[in-house]
């Protein structure tokens, strides 16, 4: 069985990848593209997981 944190991370990673591709079509700015990829794919799910863990304690 896959944990809810893992499912959330996979969902955000796929969403971030899609947004990264779209951003690549709309802008030539690499910092914006990488910011979207890292922000949505790594930082956002980490923050949400930590918030959920704090709520459980």
C-alpha positions in Angstrom: 0.0 0.0 0.0 1.2 3.5 -0.8 1.1 6.2 1.9 -0.9 9.3 1.4 2.4 11.4 1.5 3.8 9.3 -1.4 0.6 9.7 -3.5 0.6 13.4 -2.9 4.2 13.7 -3.9 3.6 11.8 -7.1 0.6 13.9 -7.9 2.5 17.1 -7.4 5.5 15.9 -9.3 3.4 15.1 -12.3 1.6 18.4 -12.0 4.9 20.2 -11.7 6.2 18.5 -14.8 3.2 19.5 -16.8 3.4 23.1 -15.6 7.1 23.1 -16.4 6.4 22.0 -20.0 3.7 24.7 -20.3 6.0 27.3 -18.9 8.6 26.3 -21.4 6.2 27.0 -24.2 5.1 30.4 -22.7 8.4 31.8 -21.5 12.1 31.5 -22.2 13.0 32.3 -18.6 14.8 29.3 -17.1 14.5 30.6 -13.5 10.7 30.8 -13.9 10.6 27.3 -15.3 12.8 25.8 -12.6 10.9 27.8 -9.9 7.7 26.2 -11.0 9.2 22.7 -11.2 10.9 22.9 -7.8 8.2 25.0 -6.1 5.2 22.8 -7.1 7.1 19.5 -7.3 9.2 19.6 -4.2 8.5 22.5 -1.8 4.6 22.5 -1.9 4.2 18.8 -1.1 6.8 19.0 1.6 5.1 21.9 3.3 1.7 20.2 3.0 3.1 16.9 4.5 4.7 18.8 7.4 1.5 20.7 8.1 -0.5 17.4 8.1 2.1 15.8 10.5 1.8 18.8 12.8 -2.0 18.5 12.8 -1.8 14.8 13.8 0.4 15.4 16.8 
